[in-house]
Structures are given as C-alpha cells and as structure tokens.
Amino acid sequence: MSQSLGTSVPAEAAGGRISLFDAVSERNRTLNKKSLVHRLVYVGRLSERATEKRDLGAYFEKLCKQCQHQFSGEGASGILQIYSSYYVHLVESSGEILHAIIDDLESTESKDSGLTKQSKILNFASDIPVRLFSQWSFRALTLPQTTRPDEYNPTESLDQVVGQCLKQLLQIGSYLNRVPKSDIRSAMDSLPERVPDLIIPPDVLEYLIQSSELCSPARYKEMYRKPCKVVLDNELVWPLPVRLFPYTI
C-alpha cells in the first residue's frame, strides 16, 4: 500500500508501488502547484469598441484577476499581443479560469458588447508539465503592413499553420525565460525587433479567423460541454434482437 498524501515518506519505503495519482500529486507538490495547469490559445479581431489597444489589455487583466479571486487554484500567466486589428492571447491557468474566459468571450461576442469579435480557439492543452510564462502581461504591437490579409494563400494545411503559430508563441515564452529579470520589460516592449520570426503575421491571423474549421467560443462550448448522444447499433435494427437465452446480471 502506498503512503498517505499527507506524509512525505515515499511508497517504496513501505515496500509498495507508487500509483500514477501519487506520482502526479508528488510532482505537483514539488512544483508548488495547487491544481492542474492548462494552456489556452485563441485569436480574434478587435471590435469597433476597442478604440485604444490598452483598453483590451486592461480588460483581460481585470478579468484574470476576477477569475483568480473567484476560483481557488492556480493563477493566470501568459501573454496578450494586441495588433492594430487583431489579437493573440495565450493563458496558462486552472481549468476553471480558462473556461470562465471562454464563457466571457462567448457572452460578450454574442451580444456584440465586448472589445473583441470573431474569436477562434486554436488550442486547449490539458495538464501542461510546466509554465512557459512567469506572469501575465500584454503588449501592443506595431508591425509594418507587408501584404493584404485577404491575399494570404498558405501552402500548408490548417493543422500545420496552427501548429506553427503555437510553436512561435511557445518559443516566445522560452525566449523570455532566458532574458535576465532586469531586462524583461525592455524585451517585452521590443519583441518585434528582437525576435521578428516569432511574431505571427497579421495575414496569418486573418486566415485563422476566417477558417470555418476552427471553433468559436460558442461552438467550443457546444462541442465539449454538451453530453454526447450515442446511438447504439442495436437501436438501428428492427425488429429488436431477441436473446435465445435470457439472463440477468
């Protein structure tokens, strides 16, 4: 038998085996994690209400703090990049906070009362091993317009485009982790100049937003929160099959 979670004696000391639950719990205690940490990545378009870029950053900052006070667990970390017409948001936190953010997106965009519109969820990664961002922050980006967004014609599939975008965002986190703390603010302010290859181009964001295969917040909730209605094969057969040897268990 393994030891109780309240003790620090490993299960091997008692001659037993460690279960997967014990291993995960021990890892969370080592990392000082109160609960599982997940990662949400989504993109969208700024609405007409977002007259100032900082308004969107202040809104999400307030939303993350409200969710953190409402739900006990892991706080939020990540990065919000605000373009002239688009935004990219990566958030690392508990499942309750991330679903609360999705609920807020769905509620405000359905009523056309928020600062964002046409948001699309790129990825929801469950139980990430480690955070890539030490805190949550936002930055307004000023990028040169190279091509018209509607002229972007990718040669890769949608999955490959999304994978490349996720790779760029994760590499930004890895880059910031290597920057000294005294230089972190300057590095955040000059990301397009220091790591231009890690900034998702606006034409790619337009392509993702217009994709019908990616889930909007409302579609995501519909797909992953409603119970599945499973139809068994024997329900499609008529007349109903009769057992030759009826029995009960």
C-alpha positions as a Markdown table, in Angstrom:
| # | Residue | x | y | z |
|---|---|---|---|---|
| 1 | Met | 0.0 | 0.0 | 0.0 |
| 2 | Ser | 1.2 | 3.5 | -0.8 |
| 3 | Gln | 1.6 | 6.1 | 1.9 |
| 4 | Ser | -1.0 | 8.8 | 2.6 |
| 5 | Leu | -0.7 | 12.0 | 0.7 |
| 6 | Gly | -0.3 | 13.9 | 3.9 |
| 7 | Thr | 3.1 | 12.2 | 4.6 |
| 8 | Ser | 6.4 | 12.8 | 3.0 |
| 9 | Val | 7.5 | 9.1 | 3.1 |
| 10 | Pro | 7.6 | 7.6 | -0.4 |
| 11 | Ala | 5.7 | 4.5 | -1.1 |
| 12 | Glu | 8.9 | 2.5 | -1.8 |
| 13 | Ala | 9.9 | 2.8 | 1.9 |
| 14 | Ala | 6.9 | 0.7 | 2.7 |
| 15 | Gly | 7.8 | -1.9 | 0.1 |
| 16 | Gly | 4.8 | -0.9 | -2.1 |
| 17 | Arg | 4.3 | 0.6 | -5.5 |
| 18 | Ile | 3.6 | 4.2 | -6.4 |
| 19 | Ser | 0.3 | 4.8 | -8.3 |
| 20 | Leu | 0.0 | 7.3 | -11.1 |
| 21 | Phe | -2.1 | 9.5 | -8.8 |
| 22 | Asp | 0.7 | 9.5 | -6.2 |
| 23 | Ala | 3.3 | 10.4 | -8.8 |
| 24 | Val | 1.3 | 13.3 | -10.2 |
| 25 | Ser | 0.5 | 14.6 | -6.7 |
| 26 | Glu | 4.1 | 14.4 | -5.7 |
| 27 | Arg | 5.2 | 16.3 | -8.8 |
| 28 | Asn | 2.5 | 19.0 | -8.1 |
| 29 | Arg | 3.8 | 19.4 | -4.6 |
| 30 | Thr | 7.4 | 19.7 | -5.9 |
| 31 | Leu | 6.3 | 22.4 | -8.3 |
| 32 | Asn | 4.1 | 24.1 | -5.7 |
| 33 | Lys | 1.1 | 23.6 | -7.9 |
| 34 | Lys | -2.3 | 23.8 | -6.2 |
| 35 | Ser | -4.1 | 22.2 | -9.2 |
| 36 | Leu | -3.5 | 21.1 | -12.7 |
| 37 | Val | -2.4 | 23.8 | -15.1 |
| 38 | His | -3.8 | 24.1 | -18.6 |
| 39 | Arg | -2.9 | 26.3 | -21.6 |
| 40 | Leu | -5.5 | 28.1 | -23.8 |
| 41 | Val | -4.5 | 29.9 | -27.0 |
| 42 | Tyr | -7.0 | 31.8 | -29.1 |
| 43 | Val | -7.0 | 34.7 | -31.6 |
| 44 | Gly | -9.6 | 37.2 | -32.7 |
| 45 | Arg | -10.4 | 40.6 | -34.2 |
| 46 | Leu | -10.7 | 43.9 | -32.3 |
| 47 | Ser | -14.2 | 45.3 | -32.3 |
| 48 | Glu | -15.1 | 48.9 | -33.0 |
| 49 | Arg | -15.4 | 49.4 | -29.3 |
| 50 | Ala | -11.6 | 48.9 | -28.8 |
| 51 | Thr | -10.6 | 52.4 | -29.7 |
| 52 | Glu | -7.4 | 52.1 | -27.6 |
| 53 | Lys | -5.2 | 49.0 | -27.6 |
| 54 | Arg | -4.6 | 49.3 | -23.9 |
| 55 | Asp | -8.3 | 49.0 | -23.2 |
| 56 | Leu | -8.2 | 45.4 | -24.3 |
| 57 | Gly | -5.2 | 44.7 | -22.2 |
| 58 | Ala | -6.7 | 46.3 | -19.1 |
| 59 | Tyr | -10.0 | 44.4 | -19.7 |
| 60 | Phe | -8.3 | 40.9 | -19.8 |
| 61 | Glu | -6.1 | 41.8 | -16.9 |
| 62 | Lys | -9.1 | 42.7 | -14.8 |
| 63 | Leu | -10.9 | 39.5 | -16.0 |
| 64 | Cys | -8.0 | 37.3 | -15.0 |
| 65 | Lys | -7.8 | 38.9 | -11.5 |
| 66 | Gln | -11.6 | 38.5 | -11.0 |
| 67 | Cys | -11.4 | 34.8 | -12.0 |
| 68 | Gln | -8.5 | 34.2 | -9.7 |
| 69 | His | -10.4 | 35.6 | -6.8 |
| 70 | Gln | -13.5 | 33.6 | -7.7 |
| 71 | Phe | -11.8 | 30.3 | -8.2 |
| 72 | Ser | -9.2 | 28.9 | -5.8 |
| 73 | Gly | -6.3 | 27.4 | -7.6 |
| 74 | Glu | -3.5 | 28.4 | -10.0 |
| 75 | Gly | -3.2 | 32.0 | -11.0 |
| 76 | Ala | -3.0 | 33.1 | -14.6 |
| 77 | Ser | 0.2 | 33.6 | -16.6 |
| 78 | Gly | 0.7 | 34.2 | -20.3 |
| 79 | Ile | 0.9 | 36.9 | -22.9 |
| 80 | Leu | -1.6 | 39.0 | -24.8 |
| 81 | Gln | -0.4 | 40.5 | -28.1 |
| 82 | Ile | -2.5 | 43.3 | -29.5 |
| 83 | Tyr | -2.2 | 44.2 | -33.2 |
| 84 | Ser | -3.8 | 47.1 | -35.0 |
| 85 | Ser | -6.9 | 45.0 | -35.8 |
| 86 | Tyr | -6.2 | 41.6 | -34.2 |
| 87 | Tyr | -5.1 | 40.0 | -31.0 |
| 88 | Val | -3.4 | 36.8 | -29.9 |
| 89 | His | -3.9 | 35.5 | -26.3 |
| 90 | Leu | -2.1 | 32.7 | -24.6 |
| 91 | Val | -3.2 | 31.9 | -21.0 |
| 92 | Glu | -1.9 | 29.3 | -18.5 |
| 93 | Ser | -4.1 | 28.7 | -15.5 |
| 94 | Ser | -6.5 | 26.2 | -14.0 |
| 95 | Gly | -9.4 | 24.8 | -15.9 |
| 96 | Glu | -12.0 | 26.8 | -14.1 |
| 97 | Ile | -10.3 | 30.1 | -15.0 |
| 98 | Leu | -9.8 | 29.2 | -18.6 |
| 99 | His | -13.4 | 28.1 | -19.1 |
| 100 | Ala | -14.5 | 31.3 | -17.4 |
| 101 | Ile | -12.6 | 33.2 | -20.0 |
| 102 | Ile | -14.2 | 31.2 | -22.8 |
| 103 | Asp | -17.6 | 31.9 | -21.2 |
| 104 | Asp | -16.9 | 35.6 | -21.1 |
| 105 | Leu | -15.8 | 35.6 | -24.8 |
| 106 | Glu | -19.0 | 33.8 | -25.8 |
| 107 | Ser | -21.2 | 36.1 | -23.8 |
| 108 | Thr | -19.7 | 39.4 | -24.9 |
| 109 | Glu | -19.3 | 38.5 | -28.6 |
| 110 | Ser | -22.8 | 37.0 | -28.9 |
| 111 | Lys | -24.2 | 40.3 | -27.5 |
| 112 | Asp | -21.8 | 42.4 | -29.6 |
| 113 | Ser | -20.9 | 44.3 | -26.4 |
| 114 | Gly | -17.2 | 43.4 | -26.0 |
| 115 | Leu | -13.9 | 44.6 | -27.2 |
| 116 | Thr | -13.3 | 41.5 | -29.4 |
| 117 | Lys | -15.2 | 39.7 | -32.1 |
| 118 | Gln | -14.8 | 36.6 | -34.3 |
| 119 | Ser | -12.5 | 34.9 | -31.8 |
| 120 | Lys | -11.2 | 31.4 | -32.7 |
| 121 | Ile | -9.7 | 28.9 | -30.3 |
| 122 | Leu | -6.5 | 27.4 | -31.6 |
| 123 | Asn | -5.6 | 25.0 | -28.8 |
| 124 | Phe | -6.6 | 23.9 | -25.3 |
| 125 | Ala | -3.7 | 21.9 | -23.8 |
| 126 | Ser | -4.5 | 20.0 | -20.6 |
| 127 | Asp | -2.1 | 19.4 | -17.7 |
| 128 | Ile | 0.9 | 21.1 | -19.1 |
| 129 | Pro | 4.1 | 19.9 | -17.4 |
| 130 | Val | 5.5 | 23.4 | -16.7 |
| 131 | Arg | 4.5 | 27.1 | -17.3 |
| 132 | Leu | 6.4 | 28.9 | -20.0 |
| 133 | Phe | 5.4 | 32.4 | -18.7 |
| 134 | Ser | 6.1 | 33.5 | -15.2 |
| 135 | Gln | 3.4 | 36.1 | -15.2 |
| 136 | Trp | 0.5 | 37.5 | -17.3 |
| 137 | Ser | 1.2 | 40.6 | -19.3 |
| 138 | Phe | 0.2 | 42.3 | -22.5 |
| 139 | Arg | 1.9 | 44.4 | -25.2 |
| 140 | Ala | 0.6 | 46.5 | -28.1 |
| 141 | Leu | 2.5 | 45.6 | -31.3 |
| 142 | Thr | 3.2 | 47.9 | -34.2 |
| 143 | Leu | 4.0 | 46.0 | -37.3 |
| 144 | Pro | 4.6 | 47.0 | -40.9 |
| 145 | Gln | 1.8 | 46.0 | -43.3 |
| 146 | Thr | 3.6 | 43.8 | -45.9 |
| 147 | Thr | 0.7 | 42.1 | -47.6 |
| 148 | Arg | -3.1 | 42.4 | -47.7 |
| 149 | Pro | -4.6 | 39.9 | -45.2 |
| 150 | Asp | -7.0 | 38.6 | -47.8 |
| 151 | Glu | -4.2 | 37.7 | -50.2 |
| 152 | Tyr | -2.6 | 35.1 | -47.9 |
| 153 | Asn | -2.7 | 31.7 | -49.5 |
| 154 | Pro | -0.9 | 29.1 | -47.4 |
| 155 | Thr | 0.7 | 26.0 | -49.0 |
| 156 | Glu | 0.4 | 24.0 | -45.7 |
| 157 | Ser | -2.8 | 22.6 | -44.2 |
| 158 | Leu | -4.7 | 24.3 | -41.5 |
| 159 | Asp | -3.3 | 22.0 | -38.8 |
| 160 | Gln | 0.3 | 22.9 | -39.9 |
| 161 | Val | -0.5 | 26.6 | -39.8 |
| 162 | Val | -2.0 | 26.3 | -36.3 |
| 163 | Gly | 1.0 | 24.2 | -35.2 |
| 164 | Gln | 3.4 | 26.8 | -36.5 |
| 165 | Cys | 1.6 | 29.6 | -34.6 |
| 166 | Leu | 1.6 | 27.6 | -31.4 |
| 167 | Lys | 5.3 | 26.9 | -31.9 |
| 168 | Gln | 6.0 | 30.7 | -32.3 |
| 169 | Leu | 4.1 | 31.5 | -29.1 |
| 170 | Leu | 5.8 | 28.8 | -27.0 |
| 171 | Gln | 9.2 | 30.0 | -28.3 |
| 172 | Ile | 8.4 | 33.5 | -27.1 |
| 173 | Gly | 8.0 | 32.0 | -23.6 |
| 174 | Ser | 11.2 | 30.1 | -23.9 |
| 175 | Tyr | 13.0 | 33.3 | -25.1 |
| 176 | Leu | 11.6 | 35.4 | -22.2 |
| 177 | Asn | 12.7 | 32.8 | -19.7 |
| 178 | Arg | 16.3 | 33.2 | -20.9 |
| 179 | Val | 16.2 | 37.0 | -20.6 |
| 180 | Pro | 17.5 | 38.5 | -17.3 |
| 181 | Lys | 14.9 | 39.8 | -15.0 |
| 182 | Ser | 16.4 | 43.3 | -15.2 |
| 183 | Asp | 15.9 | 43.3 | -19.0 |
| 184 | Ile | 12.5 | 41.6 | -19.1 |
| 185 | Arg | 10.4 | 44.8 | -19.6 |
| 186 | Ser | 12.7 | 46.0 | -22.4 |
| 187 | Ala | 12.5 | 42.6 | -24.1 |
| 188 | Met | 8.7 | 42.6 | -23.9 |
| 189 | Asp | 8.5 | 46.1 | -25.4 |
| 190 | Ser | 10.8 | 45.2 | -28.3 |
| 191 | Leu | 9.7 | 41.7 | -29.2 |
| 192 | Pro | 9.1 | 42.6 | -32.9 |
| 193 | Glu | 12.6 | 43.9 | -33.2 |
| 194 | Arg | 14.4 | 41.3 | -31.1 |
| 195 | Val | 12.5 | 38.1 | -32.3 |
| 196 | Pro | 10.6 | 39.1 | -35.5 |
| 197 | Asp | 10.4 | 35.5 | -36.6 |
| 198 | Leu | 8.3 | 34.6 | -33.5 |
| 199 | Ile | 5.6 | 37.2 | -34.2 |
| 200 | Ile | 2.6 | 35.8 | -36.0 |
| 201 | Pro | 2.0 | 37.8 | -39.2 |
| 202 | Pro | -1.4 | 39.6 | -39.4 |
| 203 | Asp | -2.3 | 37.8 | -42.7 |
| 204 | Val | -2.0 | 34.5 | -40.9 |
| 205 | Leu | -4.3 | 35.7 | -38.2 |
| 206 | Glu | -6.9 | 36.8 | -40.8 |
| 207 | Tyr | -6.7 | 33.3 | -42.3 |
| 208 | Leu | -7.3 | 31.7 | -39.0 |
| 209 | Ile | -10.2 | 33.9 | -38.1 |
| 210 | Gln | -11.9 | 33.2 | -41.4 |
| 211 | Ser | -11.4 | 29.5 | -41.1 |
| 212 | Ser | -14.7 | 27.6 | -40.6 |
| 213 | Glu | -12.8 | 24.6 | -39.1 |
| 214 | Leu | -11.6 | 26.4 | -36.0 |
| 215 | Cys | -14.0 | 26.6 | -33.1 |
| 216 | Ser | -15.6 | 29.9 | -31.9 |
| 217 | Pro | -16.2 | 30.2 | -28.2 |
| 218 | Ala | -19.9 | 29.3 | -28.6 |
| 219 | Arg | -19.1 | 26.3 | -30.8 |
| 220 | Tyr | -16.4 | 25.1 | -28.4 |
| 221 | Lys | -18.9 | 25.2 | -25.5 |
| 222 | Glu | -21.4 | 23.3 | -27.6 |
| 223 | Met | -19.0 | 20.6 | -28.7 |
| 224 | Tyr | -17.2 | 20.0 | -25.4 |
| 225 | Arg | -19.8 | 20.7 | -22.7 |
| 226 | Lys | -23.0 | 19.1 | -24.0 |
| 227 | Pro | -23.3 | 15.4 | -23.4 |
| 228 | Cys | -22.8 | 13.2 | -26.3 |
| 229 | Lys | -25.9 | 11.4 | -27.7 |
| 230 | Val | -24.6 | 7.9 | -28.5 |
| 231 | Val | -26.7 | 5.7 | -30.7 |
| 232 | Leu | -26.0 | 2.0 | -30.3 |
| 233 | Asp | -26.0 | -0.3 | -33.2 |
| 234 | Asn | -28.8 | -2.5 | -31.8 |
| 235 | Glu | -31.1 | 0.6 | -31.7 |
| 236 | Leu | -30.9 | 0.8 | -35.5 |
| 237 | Val | -32.0 | -2.8 | -36.1 |
| 238 | Trp | -35.7 | -3.7 | -36.5 |
| 239 | Pro | -37.1 | -6.0 | -35.2 |
| 240 | Leu | -35.2 | -5.8 | -32.0 |
| 241 | Pro | -32.9 | -8.7 | -31.4 |
| 242 | Val | -34.2 | -11.4 | -29.1 |
| 243 | Arg | -31.8 | -13.4 | -26.9 |
| 244 | Leu | -32.2 | -17.1 | -27.1 |
| 245 | Phe | -31.1 | -17.5 | -23.5 |
| 246 | Pro | -32.3 | -14.6 | -21.4 |
| 247 | Tyr | -30.3 | -13.9 | -18.3 |
| 248 | Thr | -29.9 | -11.1 | -15.9 |
| 249 | Ile | -26.7 | -9.9 | -14.2 |
